[in-house]
Amino acid sequence: MTTTPEHDAKIARLTFSSVYPHYITKVESKGRTKAELLEVIEWLTGFDEQKLQQLIDEKVTFETFFKKAKLNPKAELITGVICGYRIEDIQTPLTKQARYLDKLVDELAKGKKMEKILRK
């Protein structure tokens, strides 16, 4: 299933600050911690907690968020289906990066061990 240009544009315009609280709620409701979420986000993007908070305060879009990120080289090992899309089939880089993050949050919430989530 490929994404549409409209879907890709919607992802690009979405602000990270609008989604982040949902990530926290999702992982905490499943018994994981905000610290673990921060570890996963830092692994993927290179953003420490201070930089992440700055981006949240600036209300950056996902487009800006991922432009500023230094994506982990192992991110391409993130595969599977998330939000109805097979990650490895997504052609638009930004949408793929956003789905990488969604998949990592989902794996954390499902109780996967950190070593597996971080592709160690």
URKACOR-V384473 format. One record per pair of residues at least 24 apart in sequence whose ideal C-beta (glycine too) atoms are under 8 Angstrom apart, sorted by the first residue. I is the first residue (numbers start at 1). J is the second residue. Records with the same first field share a line. If there is no record, write none. Layout:
I=J + J
This chain:
1=84 + 85 + 86 + 89
2=89 + 90 + 91
3=85 + 90 + 91 + 92 + 95
7=95
8=92 + 94 + 95
11=62 + 94 + 95 + 98
12=61 + 62 + 63 + 94
13=61 + 62 + 63
14=61 + 62 + 98
15=59 + 60 + 61 + 62
16=55 + 56 + 59 + 60 + 61 + 62 + 65
17=55 + 56 + 57 + 59 + 60
19=62
20=56
23=105
26=105 + 106 + 109
27=105 + 108 + 109
29=109
30=108 + 109 + 110 + 111
31=111
32=108 + 109 + 111
36=108 + 114
37=105 + 108
39=114 + 118
40=104 + 105 + 108 + 114 + 117 + 118
41=101 + 104
43=72 + 104 + 117 + 118
44=69 + 71 + 72 + 75 + 100 + 101 + 104
45=69 + 70 + 71 + 72 + 101
46=70 + 71 + 72
62=94 + 97 + 98
63=94
66=94 + 97 + 98
69=97
71=97 + 100
74=118 + 119
75=100
77=119
78=103 + 104 + 119
82=106
